[in-house]
């Protein structure tokens, strides 16, 4: 597919319902480049400690990527503590399959659908990419979606919680953890509120999955991280990218100096640099996207 990371498109924004739980609709905000296409696409999973946030969390990032010619679908999904693990994974898995089924409506080539996630959303999208056919995550039926799975062509984790157990240990040990975001107590409470048990935290843990050498999908991975992040030390996602490579996948780690958690949703030179890296990474996957399998 021809995708120019330096292109500029006008963007139309709309909301679509991709799933309904009873009387509660789940919406995706779709950022649609105005052009003939076909376009590559991204499923965006927001952060919020698994318990907060909406499809509007990453507007700065989503608009920039869409303006370069990527259809971005930013999801709402069920939140903890009312909906603990793996509810969010079920919604995300369903969303990937839904957008594959409806790719033509958005001028998308379904083979180019990738994922991006921020903070706890990084956990969700990476785990989706690793376990696209896990029956627990794919438990929600998709009418007309027989044969579709949640496999992703590539995945981008922005300051993602790729090892929630290690991040919990950080929050327990460092009184400055989560500074400006509710402190270490909030990090502890939200993590336990989502996973409920340590066993679940280790089972649904991207880093520990690689450590256990489980058989998983390994699409090309980009990790974006700030070195002044008080929410997750950069050594955690750095180790994860290294483990991804060790397992046989393509994993890139890009560290941006002087910036905190969630930095790329605020204007600034490091945001511009990070978004440029993400666009160029996507362009590289359009040339020859390759997913490997670990284990």
Secondary structure, DSSP 8 states (H G I E B T S, - for coil): ----TT----EEEEEEEEEEETTEEEEEEEEEESSS--EEEEEEE--STTTS--TTTTHHHHHHHHHTTEEEEEE----TTTS-TTHHHHHHHHHHHHHHHTGGGGTEEEEEEEEEEETHHHHHHHHHHHTTT-TTTT-S--TT-TT-----SEEEEES--S-HHHHHHHHHH-TTTTTTTTHHHHHHHHHHHHH-SHHHHHHT-HHHHHHTT--EEE-EEEEEEETT-SSS-HHHHHHHHHHHHHTTS-EEEEEETT--TTGGGS-SHHHHHHHHHHHHHHHHHHHH---EEE-
